[in-house]
Amino acid sequence: MVILQIALLSSTFLCSLVAGFLFAYAIVVMPGIKNLDDRGFLRAFQVTDRIIQNNQPVFILVWAGSAAAVIVAAAFGVGRLHGVDFMLLSLAAGLYILGVQLPTIAINLPLNNKLQRLDVDAMHETDLKAARGEFEPRWNTSNRIRTVIACGSSALFMLLLFRL
């Protein structure tokens, strides 16, 4: 039970940090750079994303650690938790992996990588506008969804901890 408790505390903490990161992007970063011209927007996103893409160690620890902690908690919860507690753990873990980690891998990272390959300084205005149009709406929609799900998962983990 000690490993499960540590995994649940770790999951709650790390998922909450991820939720806060996504929330900050949704309500501060993206609305802030939205006001830039197309070249400025694309450059600003490239620069901030490059910090993450260059394996910023604290970010990697939190992001990958959250997924690992959730998987460990779910694995150790099987057979140890029952009824509502097991349902809360299953729901929190499933939502987090399928609603935060999977869309990141399937949607946001490919968009980020495509954007990283652009030489925005050499692009014409029409190409910049098109690149931004292909990136910004889809990225923002996915991020808003990830944000809501990450916050919900964190809340479910907190609820579970209060019940135990």
DRENPA-3360 file (N, C-alpha, C; in nm, 2 decimals, always signed):
BEGIN
1 = MVILQIAL = +0.08/-0.12/+0.00/+0.00/+0.00/+0.00/+0.09/+0.13/+0.00 ~ +0.21/+0.12/+0.05/+0.30/+0.23/+0.06/+0.33/+0.28/-0.08 ~ +0.36/+0.19/-0.17/+0.40/+0.22/-0.31/+0.28/+0.29/-0.38 ~ +0.16/+0.23/-0.35/+0.04/+0.29/-0.41/+0.02/+0.44/-0.36 ~ +0.04/+0.46/-0.23/+0.02/+0.59/-0.17/+0.13/+0.69/-0.23 ~ +0.25/+0.65/-0.25/+0.35/+0.73/-0.30/+0.32/+0.76/-0.45 ~ +0.28/+0.66/-0.52/+0.24/+0.68/-0.66/+0.12/+0.77/-0.68 ~ +0.02/+0.76/-0.59/-0.09/+0.85/-0.59/-0.06/+0.99/-0.56;
9 = LSSTFLCS = +0.03/+1.01/-0.46/+0.08/+1.15/-0.43/+0.16/+1.20/-0.54 ~ +0.24/+1.12/-0.60/+0.32/+1.17/-0.71/+0.24/+1.20/-0.83 ~ +0.14/+1.12/-0.86/+0.05/+1.14/-0.97/-0.03/+1.27/-0.95 ~ -0.08/+1.29/-0.83/-0.16/+1.41/-0.80/-0.07/+1.54/-0.82 ~ +0.05/+1.53/-0.76/+0.14/+1.65/-0.77/+0.18/+1.67/-0.91 ~ +0.23/+1.57/-0.98/+0.28/+1.59/-1.12/+0.18/+1.62/-1.22 ~ +0.06/+1.56/-1.21/-0.05/+1.59/-1.30/-0.10/+1.73/-1.28 ~ -0.10/+1.78/-1.15/-0.14/+1.91/-1.12/-0.04/+2.01/-1.18;
17 = LVAGFLFA = +0.09/+1.98/-1.18/+0.19/+2.07/-1.24/+0.17/+2.08/-1.39 ~ +0.14/+1.96/-1.45/+0.11/+1.96/-1.60/-0.01/+2.04/-1.63 ~ -0.12/+2.02/-1.55/-0.24/+2.10/-1.57/-0.21/+2.25/-1.56 ~ -0.13/+2.29/-1.46/-0.10/+2.43/-1.45/-0.02/+2.48/-1.57 ~ +0.07/+2.40/-1.62/+0.15/+2.44/-1.74/+0.06/+2.46/-1.86 ~ -0.03/+2.36/-1.88/-0.13/+2.37/-1.99/-0.22/+2.49/-1.97 ~ -0.27/+2.51/-1.85/-0.35/+2.62/-1.82/-0.28/+2.75/-1.85 ~ -0.16/+2.77/-1.81/-0.08/+2.89/-1.83/-0.07/+2.92/-1.98;
25 = YAIVVMPG = -0.05/+2.81/-2.06/-0.04/+2.83/-2.21/-0.18/+2.87/-2.26 ~ -0.28/+2.81/-2.21/-0.42/+2.84/-2.26/-0.46/+2.98/-2.22 ~ -0.43/+3.04/-2.11/-0.48/+3.17/-2.07/-0.38/+3.28/-2.07 ~ -0.25/+3.25/-2.08/-0.15/+3.36/-2.08/-0.06/+3.36/-2.21 ~ +0.00/+3.24/-2.23/+0.10/+3.24/-2.34/+0.04/+3.26/-2.48 ~ -0.06/+3.17/-2.51/-0.12/+3.18/-2.64/-0.20/+3.31/-2.66 ~ -0.28/+3.35/-2.57/-0.34/+3.48/-2.59/-0.24/+3.60/-2.60 ~ -0.13/+3.59/-2.53/-0.03/+3.69/-2.54/+0.04/+3.70/-2.68;
33 = IKNLDDRG = +0.08/+3.58/-2.73/+0.15/+3.59/-2.86/+0.05/+3.60/-2.97 ~ -0.08/+3.57/-2.95/-0.18/+3.59/-3.05/-0.18/+3.73/-3.11 ~ -0.14/+3.83/-3.03/-0.14/+3.97/-3.08/-0.02/+4.00/-3.17 ~ +0.07/+3.91/-3.18/+0.19/+3.94/-3.27/+0.15/+3.91/-3.41 ~ +0.23/+3.98/-3.50/+0.21/+3.95/-3.64/+0.25/+3.80/-3.67 ~ +0.22/+3.75/-3.79/+0.24/+3.61/-3.82/+0.38/+3.56/-3.79 ~ +0.48/+3.64/-3.84/+0.62/+3.61/-3.82/+0.65/+3.61/-3.67 ~ +0.61/+3.71/-3.60/+0.64/+3.72/-3.46/+0.58/+3.60/-3.38;
41 = FLRAFQVT = +0.45/+3.57/-3.42/+0.38/+3.46/-3.35/+0.46/+3.33/-3.37 ~ +0.49/+3.30/-3.49/+0.56/+3.17/-3.52/+0.70/+3.17/-3.46 ~ +0.77/+3.28/-3.46/+0.90/+3.28/-3.39/+0.89/+3.27/-3.24 ~ +0.79/+3.34/-3.18/+0.77/+3.33/-3.04/+0.74/+3.18/-3.00 ~ +0.65/+3.12/-3.07/+0.62/+2.98/-3.04/+0.74/+2.89/-3.06 ~ +0.82/+2.91/-3.17/+0.94/+2.83/-3.19/+1.04/+2.84/-3.07 ~ +1.06/+2.96/-3.03/+1.16/+2.99/-2.93/+1.11/+2.92/-2.79 ~ +0.99/+2.94/-2.76/+0.94/+2.88/-2.63/+0.94/+2.73/-2.64;
49 = DRIIQNNQ = +0.89/+2.68/-2.75/+0.89/+2.53/-2.77/+1.03/+2.47/-2.78 ~ +1.12/+2.54/-2.83/+1.26/+2.49/-2.84/+1.32/+2.46/-2.71 ~ +1.28/+2.53/-2.61/+1.33/+2.51/-2.47/+1.28/+2.37/-2.43 ~ +1.15/+2.34/-2.46/+1.10/+2.20/-2.42/+1.16/+2.10/-2.51 ~ +1.17/+2.13/-2.64/+1.22/+2.03/-2.74/+1.37/+1.99/-2.71 ~ +1.44/+2.09/-2.65/+1.58/+2.06/-2.61/+1.59/+1.99/-2.48 ~ +1.49/+1.92/-2.44/+1.48/+1.84/-2.32/+1.52/+1.91/-2.19 ~ +1.45/+2.02/-2.17/+1.46/+2.09/-2.05/+1.43/+2.00/-1.93;
57 = PVFILVWA = +1.54/+1.97/-1.85/+1.53/+1.86/-1.76/+1.41/+1.86/-1.66 ~ +1.38/+1.98/-1.60/+1.27/+1.98/-1.51/+1.14/+1.96/-1.58 ~ +1.12/+2.01/-1.70/+1.00/+1.99/-1.77/+0.98/+1.84/-1.80 ~ +1.09/+1.78/-1.85/+1.09/+1.64/-1.89/+1.05/+1.55/-1.77 ~ +1.12/+1.58/-1.65/+1.09/+1.51/-1.53/+0.94/+1.52/-1.49 ~ +0.88/+1.64/-1.50/+0.74/+1.66/-1.46/+0.65/+1.59/-1.57 ~ +0.68/+1.61/-1.70/+0.59/+1.56/-1.80/+0.59/+1.41/-1.80 ~ +0.71/+1.35/-1.82/+0.73/+1.21/-1.83/+0.70/+1.14/-1.69;
65 = GSAAAVIV = +0.74/+1.21/-1.59/+0.71/+1.16/-1.45/+0.57/+1.15/-1.42 ~ +0.49/+1.24/-1.47/+0.34/+1.24/-1.45/+0.28/+1.11/-1.51 ~ +0.32/+1.08/-1.63/+0.27/+0.96/-1.70/+0.32/+0.84/-1.63 ~ +0.44/+0.83/-1.59/+0.49/+0.71/-1.52/+0.42/+0.69/-1.39 ~ +0.41/+0.80/-1.31/+0.34/+0.79/-1.18/+0.20/+0.74/-1.20 ~ +0.13/+0.79/-1.30/-0.01/+0.75/-1.32/-0.02/+0.60/-1.36 ~ +0.07/+0.56/-1.44/+0.07/+0.42/-1.48/+0.11/+0.33/-1.36 ~ +0.20/+0.37/-1.28/+0.24/+0.29/-1.16/+0.12/+0.29/-1.06;
73 = AAAFGVGR = +0.06/+0.41/-1.04/-0.06/+0.41/-0.95/-0.17/+0.32/-0.99 ~ -0.20/+0.33/-1.12/-0.30/+0.24/-1.18/-0.27/+0.09/-1.16 ~ -0.14/+0.06/-1.19/-0.10/-0.08/-1.18/-0.11/-0.13/-1.03 ~ -0.07/-0.05/-0.94/-0.07/-0.09/-0.80/-0.21/-0.08/-0.74 ~ -0.30/+0.00/-0.80/-0.43/+0.01/-0.75/-0.52/-0.11/-0.78 ~ -0.48/-0.18/-0.89/-0.56/-0.30/-0.92/-0.54/-0.40/-0.81 ~ -0.65/-0.45/-0.76/-0.65/-0.55/-0.65/-0.64/-0.49/-0.51 ~ -0.60/-0.36/-0.50/-0.58/-0.29/-0.37/-0.70/-0.19/-0.34;
81 = LHGVDFML = -0.75/-0.14/-0.45/-0.86/-0.05/-0.44/-0.99/-0.11/-0.49 ~ -1.10/-0.08/-0.43/-1.23/-0.14/-0.48/-1.33/-0.03/-0.48 ~ -1.44/-0.06/-0.55/-1.56/+0.02/-0.55/-1.53/+0.16/-0.61 ~ -1.58/+0.26/-0.53/-1.56/+0.40/-0.58/-1.41/+0.44/-0.59 ~ -1.33/+0.39/-0.50/-1.19/+0.43/-0.50/-1.12/+0.38/-0.63 ~ -1.15/+0.25/-0.67/-1.10/+0.20/-0.79/-1.15/+0.27/-0.91 ~ -1.28/+0.31/-0.91/-1.34/+0.38/-1.02/-1.27/+0.52/-1.03 ~ -1.25/+0.59/-0.92/-1.18/+0.72/-0.93/-1.04/+0.71/-0.98;
89 = LSLAAGLY = -0.97/+0.61/-0.94/-0.83/+0.59/-0.99/-0.84/+0.56/-1.14 ~ -0.92/+0.47/-1.18/-0.93/+0.43/-1.32/-0.97/+0.55/-1.41 ~ -1.07/+0.62/-1.36/-1.11/+0.74/-1.44/-1.00/+0.84/-1.45 ~ -0.94/+0.88/-1.34/-0.83/+0.98/-1.34/-0.72/+0.93/-1.43 ~ -0.67/+0.81/-1.41/-0.56/+0.76/-1.49/-0.60/+0.75/-1.64 ~ -0.72/+0.70/-1.67/-0.76/+0.68/-1.81/-0.77/+0.82/-1.88 ~ -0.84/+0.91/-1.81/-0.85/+1.05/-1.86/-0.72/+1.11/-1.89 ~ -0.63/+1.10/-1.79/-0.50/+1.16/-1.81/-0.42/+1.11/-1.92;
97 = ILGVQLPT = -0.41/+0.97/-1.93/-0.33/+0.91/-2.04/-0.39/+0.94/-2.17 ~ -0.53/+0.91/-2.18/-0.60/+0.93/-2.31/-0.63/+1.07/-2.35 ~ -0.65/+1.16/-2.25/-0.69/+1.29/-2.28/-0.58/+1.40/-2.27 ~ -0.47/+1.36/-2.21/-0.36/+1.46/-2.20/-0.23/+1.41/-2.28 ~ -0.19/+1.29/-2.24/-0.06/+1.24/-2.30/-0.08/+1.20/-2.45 ~ -0.19/+1.13/-2.48/-0.21/+1.08/-2.62/-0.23/+1.20/-2.71 ~ -0.32/+1.30/-2.68/-0.33/+1.41/-2.77/-0.20/+1.49/-2.79 ~ -0.12/+1.49/-2.68/+0.01/+1.56/-2.70/+0.09/+1.49/-2.80;
105 = IAINLPLN = +0.10/+1.36/-2.79/+0.18/+1.28/-2.89/+0.12/+1.28/-3.03 ~ -0.01/+1.28/-3.04/-0.08/+1.27/-3.17/-0.11/+1.40/-3.24 ~ -0.12/+1.51/-3.16/-0.16/+1.63/-3.22/-0.06/+1.74/-3.20 ~ -0.03/+1.77/-3.07/+0.05/+1.89/-3.04/+0.20/+1.87/-3.08 ~ +0.26/+1.76/-3.05/+0.40/+1.74/-3.09/+0.42/+1.74/-3.24 ~ +0.34/+1.68/-3.32/+0.35/+1.69/-3.46/+0.34/+1.83/-3.51 ~ +0.24/+1.91/-3.46/+0.23/+2.05/-3.49/+0.35/+2.13/-3.45 ~ +0.40/+2.10/-3.33/+0.52/+2.17/-3.28/+0.64/+2.14/-3.37;
113 = NKLQRLDV = +0.66/+2.01/-3.41/+0.77/+1.97/-3.49/+0.77/+2.03/-3.63 ~ +0.65/+2.04/-3.68/+0.63/+2.10/-3.82/+0.67/+2.24/-3.81 ~ +0.62/+2.31/-3.71/+0.65/+2.45/-3.69/+0.81/+2.47/-3.67 ~ +0.87/+2.38/-3.60/+1.01/+2.40/-3.57/+1.10/+2.39/-3.70 ~ +1.04/+2.32/-3.80/+1.12/+2.30/-3.93/+1.11/+2.43/-4.02 ~ +1.02/+2.52/-3.98/+1.00/+2.64/-4.07/+1.11/+2.74/-4.05 ~ +1.16/+2.80/-4.15/+1.25/+2.91/-4.15/+1.17/+3.04/-4.16 ~ +1.11/+3.08/-4.05/+1.02/+3.19/-4.06/+1.08/+3.32/-4.11;
121 = DAMHETDL = +1.21/+3.34/-4.09/+1.28/+3.46/-4.14/+1.29/+3.46/-4.29 ~ +1.28/+3.35/-4.36/+1.29/+3.34/-4.50/+1.15/+3.33/-4.57 ~ +1.05/+3.32/-4.49/+0.92/+3.30/-4.55/+0.85/+3.43/-4.59 ~ +0.77/+3.43/-4.70/+0.69/+3.54/-4.74/+0.56/+3.55/-4.65 ~ +0.50/+3.67/-4.65/+0.39/+3.69/-4.57/+0.27/+3.59/-4.59 ~ +0.24/+3.56/-4.72/+0.13/+3.47/-4.74/+0.16/+3.33/-4.69 ~ +0.29/+3.29/-4.69/+0.33/+3.16/-4.64/+0.32/+3.16/-4.49 ~ +0.36/+3.27/-4.43/+0.36/+3.28/-4.28/+0.21/+3.27/-4.23;
129 = KAARGEFE = +0.12/+3.34/-4.31/-0.02/+3.34/-4.27/-0.08/+3.20/-4.28 ~ -0.04/+3.13/-4.39/-0.09/+2.99/-4.41/-0.03/+2.90/-4.30 ~ +0.10/+2.91/-4.27/+0.16/+2.83/-4.16/+0.09/+2.85/-4.03 ~ +0.06/+2.98/-4.00/+0.00/+3.01/-3.87/-0.15/+2.95/-3.87 ~ -0.21/+2.97/-3.98/-0.35/+2.92/-3.99/-0.36/+2.77/-3.98 ~ -0.26/+2.70/-4.02/-0.26/+2.55/-4.01/-0.22/+2.51/-3.87 ~ -0.15/+2.59/-3.80/-0.10/+2.56/-3.66/-0.19/+2.61/-3.55 ~ -0.22/+2.74/-3.54/-0.27/+2.80/-3.42/-0.41/+2.75/-3.38;
137 = PRWNTSNR = -0.51/+2.74/-3.47/-0.64/+2.70/-3.42/-0.64/+2.55/-3.37 ~ -0.58/+2.46/-3.45/-0.57/+2.32/-3.41/-0.50/+2.30/-3.28 ~ -0.38/+2.37/-3.26/-0.30/+2.36/-3.14/-0.38/+2.41/-3.02 ~ -0.44/+2.53/-3.04/-0.52/+2.59/-2.93/-0.64/+2.50/-2.88 ~ -0.71/+2.45/-2.98/-0.82/+2.36/-2.95/-0.78/+2.24/-2.87 ~ -0.67/+2.17/-2.92/-0.62/+2.06/-2.85/-0.57/+2.09/-2.71 ~ -0.50/+2.21/-2.70/-0.45/+2.25/-2.57/-0.56/+2.28/-2.47 ~ -0.67/+2.34/-2.52/-0.78/+2.37/-2.43/-0.84/+2.24/-2.37;
145 = IRTVIACG = -0.86/+2.14/-2.46/-0.91/+2.01/-2.42/-0.82/+1.94/-2.32 ~ -0.69/+1.94/-2.35/-0.59/+1.88/-2.26/-0.59/+1.95/-2.13 ~ -0.61/+2.08/-2.13/-0.61/+2.16/-2.00/-0.73/+2.12/-1.91 ~ -0.85/+2.11/-1.97/-0.97/+2.07/-1.90/-0.95/+1.93/-1.84 ~ -0.91/+1.84/-1.93/-0.89/+1.70/-1.89/-0.78/+1.69/-1.78 ~ -0.67/+1.76/-1.79/-0.56/+1.75/-1.69/-0.61/+1.80/-1.56 ~ -0.69/+1.91/-1.56/-0.74/+1.97/-1.44/-0.84/+1.87/-1.37 ~ -0.93/+1.81/-1.46/-1.02/+1.71/-1.41/-0.95/+1.59/-1.35;
153 = SSALFMLL = -0.85/+1.54/-1.42/-0.77/+1.43/-1.36/-0.71/+1.46/-1.23 ~ -0.65/+1.58/-1.22/-0.59/+1.62/-1.09/-0.69/+1.62/-0.98 ~ -0.81/+1.68/-1.01/-0.92/+1.68/-0.91/-0.96/+1.54/-0.87 ~ -0.97/+1.45/-0.97/-1.01/+1.31/-0.93/-0.90/+1.25/-0.84 ~ -0.77/+1.27/-0.87/-0.67/+1.22/-0.79/-0.68/+1.28/-0.65 ~ -0.70/+1.41/-0.64/-0.72/+1.47/-0.51/-0.83/+1.41/-0.43 ~ -0.95/+1.39/-0.50/-1.06/+1.33/-0.43/-1.03/+1.19/-0.38 ~ -0.96/+1.12/-0.46/-0.92/+0.98/-0.42/-0.83/+0.99/-0.30;
161 = LFRL = -0.73/+1.08/-0.30/-0.65/+1.09/-0.18/-0.72/+1.13/-0.05 ~ -0.82/+1.22/-0.07/-0.90/+1.25/+0.05/-0.99/+1.13/+0.10 ~ -1.02/+1.04/+0.01/-1.10/+0.93/+0.05/-1.02/+0.82/+0.12 ~ -0.89/+0.82/+0.09/-0.80/+0.71/+0.15/-0.75/+0.74/+0.29;
% end
